[in-house]
Amino acid sequence: MPLNFTFSAEDEQVRDEVRDFLRAELDPDLVAASRRSSGMFVDRTLARAWQQKLHRRGWGAVAWPVEYGGTGWSPAQLFIFREECARAGAPSVLKQGPDLLAPALFAYGSDQQKACYLPPMLTGEHYWCQGYSEPGSGSDLASLKTRAVRDGDEYVVSGTKIWTTHAQYADHIFCLVRTSTEGRPQQGISFLLIEMRTPGIRVEPIITLAGDHEVNQVFFDDVRVPVTNRVGAENQGWTVAKHLLEYERGSGGAAAGLKASLDELRRAAAHDPAGVMPIGADPAFATRLRALEIRFQALEFIEIATLARLVAGQHPGSGASSQFKIASVDVQQTIETLRLEVAGHYGLPHHPQISLNGHTDARVGPASAELAGAGYLSGRAASIYGGSHQVQRNIIAKAVLGL
Ligand SMILES: Cc1cc2nc3c(=O)[nH]c(=O)nc-3n(C[C@H](O)[C@H](O)[C@H](O)COP(=O)(O)OP(=O)(O)OC[C@H]3O[C@@H](n4cnc5c(N)ncnc54)[C@H](O)[C@@H]3O)c2cc1C
């Protein structure tokens, strides 16, 4: 028996407003183009088109504090907004700017940095990528080697970042750089904001197993960056970095998209394209689907609790954000696994869909099978990026269990 949230009349009014907006602004082309994307995020053109529409309606960053352009909505209203957007098929846009960098700027940015960087995030004019990981410095992030050497009013940055999502579209990157080799590795890191068109930056694509170009390696060769682009004090970047990671792992927002995927999975499992027995009627499959639904409900409650903390002005917390990341990614990957089972051979990645008589025909096969294989492969990365599951469990062991 599903548990349901009860929403107030004001909450339901927000839902009506969001639905009206989506009916008017979310055109079918945008939905279709988003659905065709097997990657984690849609490309920049779609992202900007959608962000501009949201911004014009005053919803460019609904969860930001009101003073910076947020809505002041309650946790339930934020939840409803995300739920309705996901249900309607709104594009999943890269969150590095508004959801990750912005909270770091609220807490540690100078007034000049806030004035310069927050408004173009809202309008979609600036598109950010995240320069944390390096070859050899992923889980052990503090061992990073990209150097920034002070030269007057500038830093000269040399080194490389890897797995940089959407660096090929981004016009800005926030980077962790080494400004000192004294003391513990964490003590010699600074946090810099860098324009991607600065001379000396080169982006090389990395194509994933799913066949997508989402990640890249970025090279820095004597790149000059104004000292005023440093967030926080020199050698104190680790504090800024950790604050940002809490938002990357646990600021909520996952449940809405997963709910839409779960609904789609249920529909697909109840239908058999060959007209025999739908896989959803198989008791073993049905049991796994029910177990997934129970875990999903737990996630929804964690998400509301997380939103309540954020609306109250608290940050997610390192242990709680790690728990949230594991819970949401487990649900996501189980949905993708079951979706692939439902799709059967129609879900084979890198191939046009194959008809039952062996002829290839892109029009054959259930719509739900489209990209099931590529989506499954792409989704495996979720338990790696933002810090692997093993690393999250280490954090929980320390921060929550005190081990
Ligand atoms: C699709 C994708 C997108 C990404 N996007 C970005 C991005 O935009 N910006 C960015 O900066 N980074 C990005 N990353 C990088 C990501 O954060 C790293 O891949 C991740 O932190 C793991 O680091 P690594 O790849 O170096 O693996 P490693 O650190 O080498 O880990 C290898 C394995 O060892 C395990 N392991 C390592 N240390 C421990 C430990 N102490 N205890 C237990 N197990 C351990 C890990 O769990 C993993 O299974 C992305 C990665 C992917 C796959």
The ligand as a MOL file (V3000), in Angstrom:
LIG
                    3D

  0  0  0     0  0            999 V3000
M  V30 BEGIN CTAB
M  V30 COUNTS 53 58 0 0 0
M  V30 BEGIN ATOM
M  V30 1 C 30.5630 9.8780 -15.8350 0
M  V30 2 C 31.4810 10.5850 -14.8770 0
M  V30 3 C 31.4060 11.9550 -14.7490 0
M  V30 4 C 32.2960 12.6410 -13.9070 0
M  V30 5 N 32.2420 14.0180 -13.8530 0
M  V30 6 C 33.1800 14.6800 -13.1340 0
M  V30 7 C 33.2350 16.1100 -13.1850 0
M  V30 8 O 32.4340 16.7740 -13.8640 0
M  V30 9 N 34.2090 16.7250 -12.4910 0
M  V30 10 C 35.1130 16.0380 -11.7380 0
M  V30 11 O 35.9580 16.6800 -11.1110 0
M  V30 12 N 35.0990 14.6790 -11.6640 0
M  V30 13 C 34.1530 13.9920 -12.3660 0
M  V30 14 N 34.1360 12.6090 -12.3230 0
M  V30 15 C 35.1870 11.9090 -11.6030 0
M  V30 16 C 34.7250 11.1600 -10.3580 0
M  V30 17 O 34.4990 12.0380 -9.2910 0
M  V30 18 C 35.8210 10.1260 -10.0330 0
M  V30 19 O 35.8300 9.1770 -11.0920 0
M  V30 20 C 35.5760 9.4300 -8.7150 0
M  V30 21 O 35.7760 10.3080 -7.6310 0
M  V30 22 C 36.4790 8.1760 -8.5330 0
M  V30 23 O 37.7870 8.4900 -8.7650 0
M  V30 24 P 38.6890 7.6340 -9.7830 0
M  V30 25 O 37.9570 7.5080 -11.0660 0
M  V30 26 O 40.0370 8.2560 -9.8220 0
M  V30 27 O 38.7520 6.1620 -9.1520 0
M  V30 28 P 39.7380 5.6790 -7.9940 0
M  V30 29 O 39.8220 6.7270 -6.9490 0
M  V30 30 O 41.0150 5.2240 -8.6350 0
M  V30 31 O 38.9490 4.4390 -7.4040 0
M  V30 32 C 38.9930 3.1460 -8.0130 0
M  V30 33 C 38.1910 2.1960 -7.1440 0
M  V30 34 O 38.7980 2.0880 -5.8480 0
M  V30 35 C 37.8420 2.3740 -4.8220 0
M  V30 36 N 38.4850 3.0950 -3.7270 0
M  V30 37 C 39.3550 4.1350 -3.8470 0
M  V30 38 N 39.7350 4.5580 -2.6290 0
M  V30 39 C 39.0910 3.7990 -1.7230 0
M  V30 40 C 39.0640 3.7780 -0.2960 0
M  V30 41 N 39.7690 4.6400 0.4330 0
M  V30 42 N 38.2680 2.8480 0.3170 0
M  V30 43 C 37.5250 1.9670 -0.4260 0
M  V30 44 N 37.5290 1.9540 -1.7840 0
M  V30 45 C 38.2900 2.8570 -2.4240 0
M  V30 46 C 36.7970 3.2540 -5.4960 0
M  V30 47 O 35.5440 3.1380 -4.8560 0
M  V30 48 C 36.7560 2.6580 -6.8960 0
M  V30 49 O 35.9040 1.5340 -6.9230 0
M  V30 50 C 33.2450 11.9140 -13.1420 0
M  V30 51 C 33.2920 10.5090 -13.2580 0
M  V30 52 C 32.4400 9.8520 -14.1110 0
M  V30 53 C 32.5380 8.3610 -14.2300 0
M  V30 END ATOM
M  V30 BEGIN BOND
M  V30 1 1 1 2
M  V30 2 1 2 3
M  V30 3 2 2 52
M  V30 4 2 3 4
M  V30 5 1 4 5
M  V30 6 1 4 50
M  V30 7 2 5 6
M  V30 8 1 6 7
M  V30 9 1 6 13
M  V30 10 2 7 8
M  V30 11 1 7 9
M  V30 12 1 9 10
M  V30 13 2 10 11
M  V30 14 1 10 12
M  V30 15 2 12 13
M  V30 16 1 13 14
M  V30 17 1 14 15
M  V30 18 1 14 50
M  V30 19 1 15 16
M  V30 20 1 16 17
M  V30 21 1 16 18
M  V30 22 1 18 19
M  V30 23 1 18 20
M  V30 24 1 20 21
M  V30 25 1 20 22
M  V30 26 1 22 23
M  V30 27 1 23 24
M  V30 28 2 24 25
M  V30 29 1 24 26
M  V30 30 1 24 27
M  V30 31 1 27 28
M  V30 32 2 28 29
M  V30 33 1 28 30
M  V30 34 1 28 31
M  V30 35 1 31 32
M  V30 36 1 32 33
M  V30 37 1 33 34
M  V30 38 1 33 48
M  V30 39 1 34 35
M  V30 40 1 35 36
M  V30 41 1 35 46
M  V30 42 1 36 37
M  V30 43 1 36 45
M  V30 44 2 37 38
M  V30 45 1 38 39
M  V30 46 1 39 40
M  V30 47 2 39 45
M  V30 48 1 40 41
M  V30 49 2 40 42
M  V30 50 1 42 43
M  V30 51 2 43 44
M  V30 52 1 44 45
M  V30 53 1 46 47
M  V30 54 1 46 48
M  V30 55 1 48 49
M  V30 56 2 50 51
M  V30 57 1 51 52
M  V30 58 1 52 53
M  V30 END BOND
M  V30 END CTAB
M  END
